[in-house]
Amino acid sequence: MLMAEHYHVGLLVLAASLGNILGACVNWFLGRFIAQFEGRRWFPVTRKQVAKAEGWYRRYGRWTLLLSWGPIIGEPLTIVAGVLREPFPVFLALLTVAKTARYVAVAAVTLGWM
């Protein structure tokens, strides 16, 4: 947030959020179309791992996408949402809330608002 001295904080939050949202959308599209390659030797996960992720996502539902802002679990969540064909408008809405809230919180903490 050192840039906040030279740029409007809202624009910085918007730019960071948009970049993160676009990256997650790429993950959703990869998840949507990568399942056709399952079973190939180079495929990065086993069927058992895919089934476990699917079960977890089905159990806790689309609301888990609100955790997509977090490290480690955020990227796999967006891919699994694509694999399980989460409707893109719902995916995008939940993702926008999560990713934007993340950067608003970062800005608030960095600037001493909290």
N, C-alpha and C positions, 0 to 999 in steps of 0.2 A: 504494500500500500504506500510505498514511498512515492509512487506516481500520483498519489492523491493530492500532493502539494501543487501539481501542475495540471491535473485533469479533474474533471467533476467525478466524484465518487460514484454517482449513479451510472455514468458511462463506463467506468471500470467494471462495476458489478455486471452491467449488461453485456459487455464484451466477454468477460470471463464465463458468464452463464451461457451465452450463445455458443461459444466454443465447446464447452462441456456438453451441452445438449446435442450439438451436431455430432460430436464423437459418439455419444450414446446411441444416436439414431443409426449411425453406421453399424454399431454392434447389433441393433435390432434387425437390420437388414441382413447382416451376416448370419445371425441366428435363424432368420426366416428361411434362408436358402442353403445353409450349410448341412442341414440334416440329410440331404440327398447324398452326401459323401460319407455318411456314417458306415462303418464297417471296412473302410479302406485302411490299409496298413499305416498310412501317414496321418490318419485322423487323430487329432490331439487328445480325445477322451474316449473312454470305453463306454459300451452300452450301459454297463452298471452305473457308471458315474452320471450319465445322462438321465437314467431312470431315477437316481437319487435326487438330482436337481429338479427334475420334473415333479416328483412327489412332494418335495419341499415347497415348490412354487404353488402347486395345486392346493396344498394344505393351508398355506398362509395367504394365498391370493395375490391379486394385483397390487394390493396396498403395500406389499413389500418393495415396490418400486420407489416408495418414499425413502427407502434406505439406500437408494442408488447413489447418493451423494458421498457415501462413505468409501474409504479405501478397502481394498481386498474384495469385498462382496459386491461393490457397485457394478463393476464391469460384467461379472458373470450373471448378475440379475438381469441386465439389459439384454444379454445374449439369450438367456433362457426365455425371457418374455417374447423374443422373436421366434424361437423354436416352437413355443407353445401357441404361437399365433395370437398373442394379445393384440386386440384392435389398435392400430397405430394412433388414432386420435386419443384414446384413453391413455396409452403409453406416453404420448407426448405431453398430455396435460399433467399427469402425475410426475413425470420427469422434470418438467418445467418448474413445478412447485419445489421439488427436492433440490435441484441444482441451484436455483435462484436463492432459496433460503440459505443454502450453504455459503454463497458468496456475500449475502447480506450479513450473515453472522460473522464471517471473516472480517468484513469491513467494520462492523460494529466493535468487535474485539480490538482490532488493530488501531482504530481511531479513538478508542477509549469510551465508546458510547455505552458499554456494558461494564 
